[in-house]
Amino acid sequence: MNQQINQVLKELYPEKSGLIVTPGTELRAGVYLRQSTVNRQNYESVEEQLEFIRHRLSTAQVRSALFRECKIVIADDLVFSDRGKTGRVGREKYDAFKSAIQCGLFKIGLVFDLSRLTRELGSLLDAYDLAHAYNVETISVSEGISSHTEGARIHFIAKGMANEMYSESTSRQTKRGLELRAISGKSTGHNPYGYSSVYEDPNKPRDIREPHNKKIIINEEQAKIIGRIFELYDSSSVGVDGIAKILNAEGIPSASGRSWTGGSIRLILRQPKYIGIWIYGKTHIKRDSAKDRLIHVPRPQNEWIVKTYEHLRLIPQTLWDRIQVKFKQVEETRRNARNKPESIWGKSRGAANHLFTGTMQCGSCGGNFISMSGRHGGYFGCRNAYRRGTCQNRRLVQTEWVNTTFTGLIREWIDNPHSMERVCKTANERIKERLSVIPNQIREMLQELGKVQKALDNLVEYIVQGNASESVSASIARHEQRKKMLEAQLQNLKAREPNTPLLIPYAIKPMLINLDEILTKDVVQANAYFKGLFPEQVKMTLKNEGRSTFYEAAGRVNLTRLMRFATPINGAPTRIRTWDPLLSFLLLVSQAPKYGL
């Protein structure tokens, strides 16, 4: 009787039989390793952890609570390691390890100790719950803790609390050490452009227990650049963007090694350290649990450490005062002009002023094509070439040429029947793709129905042999109910099978947009539409053929943006544009003027 019951259970629930593992079977195990030192000292610790785990396995010191008589084998393709990762944020391999658990790639997960997973109590309990949700045993090899032993949750809580207390203690010690350095005038690792840090006694070897105390010194070469920036802003009408352009043209590297920007120049002109005022502790780092990332949180001003070092001053006080007065004047001008659209600081600042603003990019450097001049109807040019000086492409293209060429191309797409055929073909393919799951569901339903029918036949045969009972009758009733439900679902799926294409070009024709209506709209609204029409910026590449110089535009268009609405599936309103049939294009935009600004 038990044999027949087991046979019925196996036929009805074959997937459950996979949880029973024969003793002596080799089980593939996934391994997660983490070396958390940010400066990557002892970089080989990841390999040492893996070697330790392999040794414990080879000497039978790792026991599984779920699969006691099975042999655990580490799969090389299931070893996940994060090097130089501290905390929880940015650990890609840990996320991959958890994904492998959810996908059922292994039944046993090994770690050196639980702190390698996370030092946070809440996150460690999440790892425990994940292991139980997917029936994957997580084993801490060095600690001998398994997620599936009796009282394992208490062990995880205790280890999580201990690890979190250790992490907080380390954090407090680090903060205390940095505050001591700031109070004593040592480097805390936040030296701006113009300063460097060196060991107080470079000839003395540092003991491993000694802190990294470094003194701050002036970088003479960078200090000259700082002085020049202040003098340019004070003695000329050049703004922060103009200063950045001058420095980039001269090939002077910024603090990051990249190009200068107006924002970086503004930060320099507002940096109090250049007049000897050093402030430490204005913010501290916290983890935003909602977004799972680290953020800077302001600290009360009474907790700041403020020190004055006259020997580190780079800028005279009088020059600094003039610069700050000028900044206040600029801010006042902005505040007064904020509600005047015609002002560069008005409400329209940053808004599109042409139909195709923001739609094009330079083919040489990838920078945006922006409006560079208003004469002769206006010109577009590379922003990096004219505002930053980091691109050699200084050729302009007339705004009227761009408008005429692009709108003419759009009219051609609207009037071209091949465009509509392309939309219909893509849309119908997507519809069939979405509905293609129905035949698969029908096959699965038929297989399930066959299993239920076979189970019913076995139960009937069991009764015929004289083994009738109330439990068997109840089981037959349940299977009969299951059979009726499957037959009803099967009939519903067969009625939904697609037979013919759902869209034809003739049906799409009335749904086309009216381009003239869009062109008469507000420039900002029309510009937003054209940006949506091109899924990525159109690349403007400068070409030379003989004596002729011209721009060649290359890009892709989303043809379904030419439509309004459609109801392709069972009358449910759906935007065709979500199917995105993209069409590549290449065209000559215009002759490029030989002059620049």
MIGULUM-359619 format. One line per 3 residues: number of its first residue (from 0); their letters; for each residue x, y, z of C-alpha. Coordinates in steps of 0.5 Angstrom, whole numbers, plus 500, padded with zeros to 3 digits. Last residue first. Layout:
# MIGULUM-359619
NUM> a> X/Y/Z; ...
This chain:
# MIGULUM-359619
596> lgy> 566/664/433; 567/659/427; 568/660/419
593> kpa> 568/655/414; 561/654/414; 558/647/414
590> qsv> 554/645/408; 548/641/410; 545/635/413
587> lll> 547/629/409; 543/623/411; 544/616/414
584> fsl> 538/613/417; 537/607/422; 530/604/423
581> lpd> 527/602/430; 521/598/431; 520/600/438
578> wtr> 514/596/441; 512/601/447; 510/606/441
575> irt> 504/602/440; 501/605/446; 496/600/448
572> pag> 488/601/450; 485/594/451; 481/592/445
569> nip> 483/584/446; 490/586/444; 491/591/438
566> taf> 488/597/441; 492/603/438; 494/610/440
563> rml> 498/616/437; 503/614/432; 509/617/429
560> rtl> 513/615/435; 512/608/433; 517/609/428
557> nvr> 523/610/433; 528/613/429; 536/611/429
554> gaa> 542/615/428; 547/618/423; 548/625/420
551> eyf> 553/627/415; 556/634/416; 559/638/410
548> tsr> 566/640/407; 567/641/400; 574/642/397
545> gen> 575/635/395; 570/631/400; 571/632/407
542> klt> 566/630/412; 564/632/419; 560/627/423
539> mkv> 554/629/427; 551/623/431; 544/623/432
536> qep> 542/623/440; 539/616/442; 532/614/442
533> flg> 530/619/436; 523/621/436; 523/622/444
530> kfy> 527/628/443; 523/630/437; 517/630/442
527> ana> 520/634/447; 523/639/442; 516/640/440
524> qvv> 513/642/447; 519/647/448; 518/650/442
521> dkt> 511/651/443; 506/648/438; 506/650/431
518> lie> 511/645/429; 507/639/432; 501/641/428
515> dln> 505/641/422; 507/634/423; 500/631/424
512> ilm> 501/624/427; 499/618/424; 493/614/427
509> pki> 489/614/421; 494/610/417; 495/605/422
506> ayp> 489/601/420; 491/601/413; 498/598/415
503> ill> 495/592/418; 495/590/425; 492/584/429
500> ptn> 495/578/424; 491/572/424; 490/566/428
497> per> 492/567/435; 490/562/441; 485/565/446
494> akl> 480/560/445; 485/554/446; 487/558/453
491> nql> 480/558/455; 479/551/454; 485/549/457
488> qae> 483/553/463; 476/549/464; 479/542/463
485> lmk> 484/544/468; 479/546/473; 475/539/472
482> krq> 481/535/473; 483/538/479; 476/537/482
479> ehr> 476/530/480; 483/529/483; 480/532/490
476> ais> 474/527/489; 479/521/488; 483/523/494
473> asv> 477/524/499; 475/517/496; 482/514/498
470> ses> 482/517/505; 475/514/506; 477/507/505
467> ang> 477/502/499; 482/497/498; 479/491/495
464> qvi> 483/491/489; 478/495/485; 479/501/490
461> yev> 487/501/488; 485/500/481; 481/507/482
458> lnd> 486/510/485; 491/508/480; 486/511/474
455> lak> 485/517/478; 493/518/478; 493/517/471
452> qvk> 488/522/470; 492/527/474; 498/526/470
449> gle> 495/527/463; 492/533/466; 498/536/468
446> qlm> 501/534/461; 495/537/457; 496/544/461
443> eri> 504/544/460; 502/543/452; 497/549/453
440> qnp> 501/553/457; 507/552/451; 501/554/446
437> ivs> 499/560/450; 506/563/451; 507/565/444
434> lre> 502/570/446; 507/575/447; 511/573/441
431> kir> 505/574/437; 504/581/439; 511/583/438
428> ena> 511/580/431; 505/583/430; 508/590/432
425> tkc> 514/589/428; 511/587/422; 506/593/422
422> vre> 511/598/424; 515/596/418; 509/596/413
419> msh> 508/603/416; 515/605/414; 514/602/407
416> pnd> 508/606/406; 512/612/406; 508/618/407
413> iwe> 510/619/415; 517/617/414; 518/622/408
410> ril> 515/627/413; 520/626/418; 526/626/413
407> gtf> 523/633/411; 523/635/418; 530/633/419
404> ttn> 533/637/413; 529/643/414; 530/644/421
401> vwe> 538/642/421; 539/647/415; 535/652/419
398> tqv> 540/652/425; 546/653/420; 552/648/422
395> lrr> 558/650/425; 565/647/424; 569/648/431
392> nqc> 571/640/431; 578/640/435; 575/638/442
389> tgr> 577/640/449; 576/647/449; 571/647/454
386> rya> 565/652/452; 567/652/444; 569/645/442
383> nrc> 566/642/448; 559/645/446; 560/642/439
380> gfy> 556/647/434; 549/649/432; 548/656/428
377> ggh> 543/661/428; 538/665/423; 544/669/420
374> rgs> 546/671/427; 544/668/433; 550/664/435
371> msi> 552/657/439; 546/653/439; 548/647/442
368> fng> 551/640/439; 552/636/445; 559/632/446
365> gcs> 561/626/443; 568/627/442; 568/627/434
362> gcq> 561/625/432; 559/631/436; 552/630/438
359> mtg> 545/632/436; 538/632/439; 539/636/445
356> tfl> 536/642/441; 532/640/435; 526/645/435
353> hna> 530/650/438; 530/654/444; 530/648/449
350> agr> 530/650/456; 536/651/460; 535/658/463
347> skg> 527/659/461; 525/661/468; 530/666/468
344> wis> 538/666/469; 540/667/462; 535/673/462
341> epk> 529/673/457; 525/669/462; 524/674/467
338> nra> 523/671/474; 530/669/476; 532/676/474
335> nrr> 533/679/481; 536/673/484; 541/672/478
332> tee> 543/679/479; 544/678/487; 548/672/486
329> vqk> 552/675/481; 553/681/486; 555/676/492
326> fkv> 560/672/487; 563/679/486; 564/680/493
323> qir> 567/674/495; 572/675/489; 574/682/492
320> dwl> 574/679/499; 579/673/497; 583/678/493
317> tqp> 584/683/500; 585/676/504; 591/674/500
314> ilr> 591/667/497; 595/661/498; 595/661/506
311> lhe> 598/654/508; 603/658/513; 597/662/516
308> ytk> 594/655/519; 587/657/522; 583/651/525
305> viw> 576/649/525; 574/642/527; 566/642/526
302> enq> 562/639/532; 559/646/533; 556/646/526
299> prp> 552/640/527; 553/635/522; 551/634/515
296> vhi> 549/627/512; 553/625/506; 550/618/503
293> lrd> 552/611/502; 547/607/498; 542/601/499
290> kas> 536/606/496; 532/605/502; 537/603/507
287> drk> 541/610/506; 547/608/509; 551/614/513
284> iht> 557/618/512; 559/624/516; 559/631/514
281> kgy> 562/638/516; 567/634/520; 574/638/518
278> iwi> 575/645/517; 581/648/515; 582/656/514
275> giy> 588/658/511; 586/663/506; 586/657/500
272> kpq> 583/653/505; 577/657/505; 575/654/498
269> rli> 570/658/494; 574/660/488; 576/653/488
266> lri> 569/650/488; 567/655/482; 573/653/478
263> sgg> 570/646/479; 563/647/477; 566/651/471
260> tws> 569/645/468; 576/643/468; 578/637/463
257> rgs> 580/630/467; 586/629/471; 582/629/477
254> asp> 586/635/480; 585/639/473; 590/638/468
251> ige> 593/644/464; 593/643/457; 593/650/455
248> anl> 586/650/452; 584/646/458; 586/652/462
245> ika> 583/657/458; 576/654/457; 576/653/465
242> igd> 577/660/466; 571/662/461; 566/657/464
239> vgv> 568/660/471; 567/667/468; 572/672/464
236> sss> 570/679/465; 577/680/468; 581/682/474
233> dyl> 578/678/479; 576/672/476; 583/672/472
230> efi> 587/673/479; 583/668/482; 585/663/477
227> rgi> 592/665/477; 593/664/484; 590/657/484
224> ika> 595/655/478; 601/658/481; 599/653/487
221> qee> 599/647/483; 606/648/481; 608/650/489
218> nii> 604/644/492; 604/647/499; 605/642/505
215> ikk> 600/638/509; 603/633/514; 602/626/514
212> nhp> 601/621/520; 599/614/518; 598/611/524
209> eri> 604/607/528; 602/600/529; 606/597/523
206> drp> 612/601/525; 614/607/520; 621/607/517
203> knp> 624/613/518; 627/617/512; 621/620/510
200> dey> 620/624/517; 613/628/517; 611/623/512
197> vss> 608/627/506; 601/631/504; 600/635/498
194> ygy> 596/642/497; 594/646/491; 588/642/489
191> pnh> 584/640/495; 587/636/501; 582/631/504
188> gts> 586/625/506; 586/627/514; 592/630/513
185> kgs> 595/633/520; 594/639/523; 594/637/530
182> iar> 586/637/531; 585/634/524; 589/628/526
179> lel> 586/627/532; 579/628/529; 582/622/524
176> grk> 584/618/529; 577/619/533; 573/617/526
173> tqr> 577/611/525; 576/608/532; 569/610/532
170> sts> 568/606/525; 572/600/528; 568/600/534
167> esy> 562/600/530; 564/594/526; 566/590/532
164> men> 559/591/535; 556/589/528; 560/583/528
161> amg> 558/581/535; 550/583/534; 551/579/527
158> kai> 554/573/530; 549/573/536; 543/573/531
155> fhi> 546/568/526; 547/563/532; 540/564/535
152> rag> 537/563/528; 541/556/528; 537/554/534
149> eth> 537/547/531; 541/546/525; 539/549/518
146> ssi> 543/555/517; 550/552/519; 555/554/524
143> ges> 562/551/524; 565/557/526; 571/557/520
140> vsi> 566/553/515; 560/558/516; 555/554/512
137> tev> 549/556/508; 544/551/507; 540/552/501
134> nya> 532/551/502; 530/557/497; 526/560/503
131> hal> 531/558/508; 537/560/505; 534/567/504
128> dya> 531/568/511; 539/567/513; 541/572/508
125> dll> 536/577/511; 538/575/518; 545/577/516
122> sgl> 543/584/513; 539/586/519; 545/584/524
119> ert> 550/588/519; 557/585/519; 555/582/512
116> lrs> 557/576/508; 564/575/510; 562/576/517
113> ldf> 559/570/517; 565/566/517; 569/563/511
110> vlg> 563/562/507; 560/556/504; 553/555/500
107> ikf> 550/548/499; 544/547/495; 547/549/488
104> lgc> 545/553/482; 537/554/485; 536/560/481
101> qia> 535/564/488; 541/561/491; 545/563/484
98> skf> 542/570/485; 544/571/492; 552/569/490
95> ady> 551/574/484; 549/580/489; 555/578/493
92> ker> 559/578/487; 557/585/485; 558/588/492
89> gvr> 557/596/491; 554/597/498; 555/592/504
86> gtk> 561/595/507; 568/594/505; 570/591/498
83> grd> 577/590/497; 576/584/493; 569/581/492
80> sfv> 569/573/491; 564/569/488; 566/561/487
77> ldd> 560/558/483; 564/556/476; 569/553/480
74> aiv> 564/548/483; 566/546/490; 565/539/492
71> ikc> 561/537/498; 560/529/499; 553/527/501
68> erf> 552/523/508; 549/528/512; 545/532/506
65> las> 541/537/510; 545/538/516; 552/538/512
62> rvq> 558/537/516; 565/541/514; 571/538/518
59> ats> 571/532/513; 579/533/512; 578/535/505
56> lrh> 572/539/506; 576/543/512; 582/544/507
53> rif> 578/546/501; 575/552/506; 582/554/508
50> elq> 584/554/501; 578/559/499; 580/563/505
47> eev> 587/564/503; 585/565/496; 581/571/498
44> sey> 586/573/503; 591/574/497; 590/582/497
41> nqr> 593/582/504; 593/590/503; 588/592/498
38> nvt> 587/599/500; 580/598/502; 581/592/506
35> sqr> 574/588/505; 577/581/502; 570/577/501
32> lyv> 569/570/499; 563/567/497; 563/559/495
29> gar> 557/555/492; 557/548/493; 556/542/488
26> let> 553/536/491; 557/529/490; 552/523/492
23> gpt> 554/518/497; 547/518/500; 542/519/495
20> vil> 539/526/495; 531/527/496; 530/534/495
17> gsk> 529/532/487; 523/528/489; 519/534/490
14> epy> 519/536/483; 515/530/481; 509/532/485
11> lek> 503/528/482; 507/522/479; 511/522/485
8> lvq> 506/522/490; 502/517/487; 508/512/487
5> niq> 509/514/494; 502/512/495; 503/505/491
2> qnm> 509/503/495; 506/505/502; 500/500/500
